[in-house]
């Protein structure tokens, strides 16, 4: 019977789906795959356009049965679409209370609980209304589909849920904001009511999706979180699943299986 690698599943929307693309440079999914090469299979299950309503519906098709393979890590990264305005043309909006309930249902879904995975909940990042408006005005929208303040409230909701459920949260909104120099109490960068922030331009190529700098922050923050929560699961602390070609001791152990 072939040796199965445990999985590190990335479950999210277009920001996750596009984290495998490398046209702009550094990207998150390939970097994570390289870090865990020969130790875990990194599986990108990003679904462009999905909100948490849709994520909850397709979840049974995303998570394999424990009989097939073990899910060791699950990164859950939704909210960018849920945070669309109720009146937005894209019709992706999910009210914030239902967004929070959906995340809780995903985390506690029987298909996930069966694996007892190490779960990382990612709070959605900021948006830059200036850049969003450039594209959406050409699409016929009468205003941006998302707001900086609205997205912050969804990030806060994800952080609150993580605390309530005892789930580690990667606060990407806070990580991005720390780069902008923003302080609590100041106007939120990214809003059309605030002078455009050059750091957000560097992080978000269209006001929503990431440039390499944004994916680098996601990767770095994930590694910091794993180091804090599960240091034994850092790549360098995990053994190879299959033996090295030139290590007799590993082959002896492998032959005995």
Phi, psi and omega in degrees: 000131183295148178286128181263136173274135171297156185253149170243098186268133175255108185247112183193199183259211185295332179296324175285314180304314183282357180288355174266346181286145184231016182298328183268348182131222183308137174220154192291306186299314177298325179294318179292320177299317179295321180296322184258016182303135181069006179242311178222152172270118176272120186244118180271112176242046173283137184231102186303133176087349185287142167252184184288335173301311182289322180300318181295323181292321185267356185309316180300338178274350183265319187267121179287163177285149178301336179292332180275310183198152180266131173268112182271322178233144172224117175261123181250119190222083178231161176139333181298325179273320177306324185282000173303150181295147181305325183268004183296146182298331185290343178056034180261355186300137169233125179306147191298324179293320178289325174304312180295318178296319179298316178300318178298319179294324177295312183298323184260010181297138181305325181296330178274315181303328181301333180269341187049052184283165169277113187260134173241118177264124181258123175284136184301150183278174175293169170236160175246102183300328180302310183284325176301318184292330178303312181283317188286334175296320178292337180274358178097005177292152177264353174195164181302147183284343182224154176236155179298316181291321180297318180295324178300320181295326177288323175296318178298321180296319178296319179295319178298317181296318178302318179294319181296322184264355182071032180256130178300135180244129171268103185278084184290327177302312180294322180295318177293317181298326180297332178285333183280346184087009181291144175236149179305134181100341177275159174303144185281121176302149181103339179284146176294345179274358181237147177304137184302134182268122185294332180291321177296327175297320179291329185275326189235112188288334178234016181090350182227312183268156195272143161278171178308323180299322179293316178293329177295320177296315178302314181296312182298317181292325177295316180296323176296318181295316179297318179299325180281316187274319186220067184302333179290348181259005172297147185309315184292345180262001179255140177283158170295145177289317178252148187294152172293149186294333188244024180243094182305323182297324179290324179291327177298316179295322181291320181295336183277351181290000000 
